[in-house]
Amino acid sequence: MRPAVRTAVLATLAVVAAGIVWWVSGRQHSIENVWTLLASLIPFILAAETIASLQPYWFRRGRLVEICALGAFLVVFCFLVPKIFAAALDDDFNRLYSWMRILVPLLILCLALMLRLGGAIPAATRRVSYAGILVMLSGIEDLAFQLLRGKPLADRWDWADHMTVRLGHVASRNEALAFIVVHLLLAALILFLPDRFWHRIGGGIRRRSGTVRQRTVSVRQRAAARTR
């Protein structure tokens, strides 16, 4: 499959999956079960693969890199930030938490997008995407929140739905800490996986795109030689 077609298919699937997840569970302010959690990850995975499949040279004209960067910023700043402010002003913690669950993955994808458009290889964008989502799912922010308040850690983490649905019960303090450590170790593992692992996932797109670029350069060189 050609890189442009693959990217278009992945992008379409990501949008459709996000729409379905939002329509089915977007109005829920908590994670009801592990299937809801897994379903919410599908749009993220498809979006991460879309970004990894992008070819940076597609964006080298017309300030497209800058436009993409500012466009991503505007989505966060002009849509999600007002939604978060509104939930905070209404003192609606559940709704605030729901918007934060959207904001953080979007920020991870924005970082991956800027890396890819800046010339990073697909493996680098995948590492950032998948390690980032594991850090988010670890619950480390819940730990940091409690530590920054300067109070003892809670004995039961009954607010951490993402832990509860996977453990099958409300996490104790020790279970929550172990949960965080396991996820951080998995994130570290992803960061150190070799490039060849990610290239297999990409289906050889990197090699094919490199061949296309080499052919393009050769054509330009031959055309330049004729005009001399």
C-alpha positions as CSV (number, residue, x, y, z in Angstrom):
1,M,0.0,0.0,0.0
2,R,1.3,3.4,-0.9
3,P,2.3,5.6,2.1
4,A,-0.3,8.3,1.2
5,V,-3.1,5.8,0.9
6,R,-2.0,4.1,4.2
7,T,-2.0,7.4,6.0
8,A,-5.4,8.4,4.6
9,V,-6.9,5.0,5.7
10,L,-5.4,5.2,9.2
11,A,-6.6,8.8,9.6
12,T,-10.1,7.9,8.5
13,L,-10.2,5.0,10.9
14,A,-9.0,7.1,13.7
15,V,-11.7,9.7,13.2
16,V,-14.4,7.1,12.8
17,A,-13.2,5.3,16.0
18,A,-13.1,8.5,18.0
19,G,-16.6,9.4,16.8
20,I,-17.9,5.9,17.9
21,V,-16.2,6.0,21.2
22,W,-17.5,9.5,21.9
23,W,-21.0,8.6,20.8
24,V,-21.1,5.4,23.0
25,S,-19.2,6.6,26.1
26,G,-18.2,10.2,25.7
27,R,-20.8,11.4,28.1
28,Q,-19.7,9.0,30.8
29,H,-17.6,10.7,33.5
30,S,-16.1,7.5,34.8
31,I,-14.5,4.4,33.3
32,E,-17.2,1.7,33.7
33,N,-15.2,-1.4,32.9
34,V,-12.0,-2.6,31.2
35,W,-13.7,-2.8,27.8
36,T,-14.5,0.9,28.0
37,L,-10.9,1.6,28.7
38,L,-9.6,-0.5,25.9
39,A,-12.1,0.9,23.4
40,S,-11.0,4.5,24.3
41,L,-7.4,3.5,23.4
42,I,-8.3,2.4,19.8
43,P,-8.6,6.0,18.4
44,F,-5.3,6.9,20.1
45,I,-3.5,3.9,18.6
46,L,-4.9,4.6,15.1
47,A,-3.9,8.3,15.5
48,A,-0.4,7.3,16.6
49,E,0.0,5.1,13.6
50,T,-1.3,7.8,11.3
51,I,1.4,10.2,12.6
52,A,4.1,7.5,12.2
53,S,3.1,6.9,8.6
54,L,3.3,10.6,7.7
55,Q,6.2,11.6,5.4
56,P,7.8,14.9,6.5
57,Y,8.6,15.9,3.0
58,W,4.8,16.2,2.4
59,F,4.8,19.3,4.7
60,R,7.8,21.1,3.4
61,R,5.8,23.6,1.3
62,G,3.6,26.5,2.3
63,R,4.5,26.6,5.9
64,L,2.5,23.4,6.5
65,V,4.6,22.4,9.5
66,E,4.0,25.7,11.3
67,I,0.3,25.5,10.4
68,C,0.0,22.0,11.8
69,A,1.8,23.0,15.0
70,L,-0.5,26.1,15.6
71,G,-3.6,24.1,14.6
72,A,-2.8,21.5,17.3
73,F,-2.3,24.3,19.8
74,L,-5.5,26.0,18.9
75,V,-7.5,22.8,19.4
76,V,-6.1,22.5,22.9
77,F,-6.2,26.2,23.8
78,C,-9.6,27.2,22.2
79,F,-11.6,24.0,22.8
80,L,-10.3,21.8,25.6
81,V,-9.0,24.6,27.9
82,P,-12.4,26.4,27.9
83,K,-14.1,23.1,28.6
84,I,-11.8,22.5,31.5
85,F,-12.4,26.0,32.8
86,A,-16.1,25.6,32.6
87,A,-16.1,22.3,34.5
88,A,-13.8,23.8,37.2
89,L,-16.1,26.9,37.6
90,D,-19.1,24.6,37.9
91,D,-17.2,22.6,40.5
92,D,-17.9,19.4,38.5
93,F,-14.9,17.2,39.2
94,N,-16.3,14.3,37.1
95,R,-16.7,16.4,34.0
96,L,-13.3,18.0,34.6
97,Y,-11.7,14.6,34.8
98,S,-13.4,13.5,31.6
99,W,-11.9,16.5,29.7
100,M,-8.5,15.8,31.2
101,R,-8.7,12.2,29.9
102,I,-9.0,13.7,26.4
103,L,-6.5,16.5,26.9
104,V,-3.5,14.3,28.0
105,P,-3.6,11.8,25.0
106,L,-4.0,14.7,22.6
107,L,-0.9,16.4,24.1
108,I,1.0,13.1,23.6
109,L,-0.1,12.9,20.0
110,C,0.9,16.6,19.4
111,L,4.4,15.9,20.7
112,A,4.6,12.8,18.4
113,L,3.3,14.9,15.4
114,M,5.9,17.6,15.9
115,L,8.7,15.0,16.2
116,R,7.6,13.4,12.9
117,L,7.2,16.7,11.0
118,G,10.6,17.7,12.4
119,G,12.2,14.7,10.7
120,A,12.1,12.1,13.5
121,I,11.9,8.5,12.2
122,P,8.6,6.6,12.7
123,A,10.1,4.5,15.5
124,A,10.7,7.7,17.6
125,T,7.1,8.9,17.2
126,R,5.8,5.4,18.2
127,R,8.0,5.3,21.2
128,V,6.8,8.7,22.4
129,S,3.2,7.8,21.7
130,Y,3.1,4.4,23.4
131,A,5.4,5.2,26.3
132,G,3.5,8.4,26.9
133,I,0.1,6.7,27.1
134,L,1.5,4.1,29.5
135,V,2.8,6.9,31.7
136,M,-0.7,8.4,31.6
137,L,-2.4,5.1,32.5
138,S,0.1,4.4,35.3
139,G,-1.6,6.8,37.7
140,I,1.7,8.7,38.4
141,E,-0.2,12.0,38.4
142,D,-2.4,10.7,41.2
143,L,0.7,10.0,43.2
144,A,2.2,13.4,42.4
145,F,-1.0,15.1,43.4
146,Q,-1.0,13.6,46.8
147,L,2.7,14.2,47.3
148,L,2.4,17.9,46.3
149,R,-0.4,18.4,48.8
150,G,2.0,17.3,51.5
151,K,-0.5,14.8,53.0
152,P,0.0,11.0,53.6
153,L,-0.9,8.8,50.7
154,A,-4.5,7.5,50.8
155,D,-5.0,3.9,52.0
156,R,-7.6,3.3,49.2
157,W,-7.5,4.9,45.8
158,D,-11.2,4.8,45.1
159,W,-11.1,7.7,42.6
160,A,-8.6,5.9,40.2
161,D,-11.1,4.2,37.9
162,H,-8.3,3.2,35.5
163,M,-6.8,1.1,38.2
164,T,-10.1,-0.2,39.6
165,V,-11.4,-1.7,36.3
166,R,-8.1,-3.5,35.7
167,L,-7.5,-4.8,39.2
168,G,-11.2,-5.7,39.7
169,H,-11.3,-3.8,43.0
170,V,-10.3,-0.5,44.5
171,A,-6.5,-0.3,44.8
172,S,-4.8,-0.2,48.1
173,R,-1.9,2.2,48.6
174,N,0.7,-0.6,48.0
175,E,-1.2,-2.0,45.0
176,A,-1.4,1.5,43.5
177,L,2.3,2.0,43.9
178,A,3.1,-1.3,42.3
179,F,0.7,-0.5,39.5
180,I,2.5,2.7,38.8
181,V,5.9,1.0,38.9
182,V,4.9,-1.7,36.4
183,H,3.6,0.8,33.9
184,L,6.7,3.0,34.2
185,L,8.9,-0.1,33.6
186,L,6.8,-1.0,30.5
187,A,7.1,2.6,29.2
188,A,10.9,2.4,29.7
189,L,10.9,-0.9,27.8
190,I,9.1,0.7,24.9
191,L,11.7,3.5,24.8
192,F,14.5,1.1,24.5
193,L,13.0,-1.3,21.9
194,P,15.2,-1.4,18.8
195,D,14.2,0.4,15.6
196,R,13.7,-2.8,13.7
197,F,10.8,-3.8,16.0
198,W,8.9,-0.6,15.0
199,H,9.9,-1.0,11.4
200,R,8.2,-4.3,11.3
201,I,5.0,-2.7,12.5
202,G,5.3,-0.1,9.8
203,G,5.3,-2.8,7.2
204,G,8.5,-1.6,5.4
205,I,7.0,1.9,4.7
206,R,10.3,3.5,5.7
207,R,12.2,1.5,3.1
208,R,9.7,2.1,0.4
209,S,9.5,5.8,1.1
210,G,13.3,6.0,1.1
211,T,13.3,4.4,-2.3
212,V,10.8,6.9,-3.6
213,R,12.9,9.8,-2.3
214,Q,16.0,8.4,-3.9
215,R,14.2,8.1,-7.3
216,T,13.0,11.7,-6.9
217,V,16.5,12.9,-6.2
218,S,17.8,11.0,-9.2
219,V,15.2,12.4,-11.5
220,R,16.0,15.9,-10.4
221,Q,19.7,15.3,-10.8
222,R,19.2,14.1,-14.4
223,A,17.0,17.0,-15.2
224,A,19.6,19.4,-13.8
225,A,22.3,17.7,-15.9
226,R,20.3,18.2,-19.1
227,T,20.0,21.9,-18.5
228,R,23.7,22.5,-18.1
